[in-house]
Amino acid sequence: MPHCNHDCDCGYPGEGGLLFSGKHLSNCNSTKFCTQAVHAEANAIAFAARYGLTLEGAYLYTTHMPCLNCCMLIVNAGIIAVVWDQDYRDESGLKLLEGAGVGFGRYRSQ
């Protein structure tokens, strides 16, 4: 399923489109969770559960930094490290990973 639209829609009209005021409104698309698709991290954890695979001590490699909800799943699944390629718009899950002792970082090619 495609992801929801997370483009900022809380700006004010200006020349060339919406202008951002510096702070997102609470109902802005950019602050909402996706309700149409399951994130890859959750999908991987569900796949492992479905087929009886343990994730205790596993490393998770994913395209984007995990969101807070996915970080909660990662901690509870016993995954010990997460590596991603692209940053995510919300970094709140990183504090959870850090507090739980889960290693994490962005992949940097040399």
Protein Blocks (a to p, Z undefined) as FASTA:
>chain_A
ZZddfbdfkbccdehiacdehiacfklfklpccfkbccfklmmmmmmmmnopafehiacd
dfbdcdfklmmmmmmnopabdcdfbdcfblklmmmmmmnopacdddddZZ
